[in-house]
């Protein structure tokens, strides 16, 4: 689904509230309805009104896709039933024999999917320190088709220079995928730094209330969007309309929540760094953090995780 073009004129706070969520043209309702339906009436055989089956498309899901893609500054976005479903769909762009370079501190679910599932289909992988360009280049071979990072990483909060990673990926005609879950588009927009895909576990900060599971993929390339849309429909790992509604409800308060998360994290860090029983604090906002300068360059603030 394409992003909300009007959002290009808005600040991110306004975008979070309004992108993709125009008043209902019939009733004037300002909140997107939950279109809890599986099928849609056709005016004649093969003549639908834009929707025919909710696995393929649903108005509530369309609104969510416009909302998140607009927040990411993306041209296109696709919603999924979980973050892992979103990741799996991107990884299905690979063919047997292809190779992935990923971070050596990758999220456990990502590592399990790549190392335990994709290897059954002859997908190869190498895990390296993605803050080290020499290690990245050494890991790349003629089969490398994708460079995958999460920054900040879960759970060690490593920071990867997205511009650097995207540049190296594109030198090799490979795709650069950035998991933006911990930063959210409020703090960081990887597509503007050269990434090809942004992926989210919407379950975390986007939803914000621990009551919904979801995932998201955002991109600027039309051809890549068409491939993801085909896989989204073919695989069927789509969110239910109610889940989409809950995510949109959470997104409306994302900027306010992220500001407070960051503020609270900084206070906790200030307390912990001087505590005699704490040996080390991992937080990108600390000047002693090994990649603090990179975080300062590409993030608005440093996040709510410590």
SULSULVEN-V892165 format. One line per field, one symbol per residue. psi: psi as a letter, one per 30 degrees, with the letter a starting at -180 (. if undefined). A space follows every 10 residues. Layout:
BEGIN
psi = ???
END
This chain:
BEGIN
psi = klljeffffl lfeeeeefkg hlkkfefgkf kkljiilelk kkflkgilhf kfkfeekkee eeeeeeeeee efglflkkkl fleeeeeeee fffllkflkk klkghlkeee eeeeffefff ghkllkkljf fjeeeeeffk affkfkkklk jkljgfhkkk jeeeeeeeef eghlkjkkjg efelfefkjf efgflekkkk jfeceeefgh gkkllkkklf keeeeeeeee eeeeegilkl eeeeeeeeee eegeeeeeee eeeeeeeeee eefgkfgkek kjkffkffkf heeeeeefke aglgk.
END
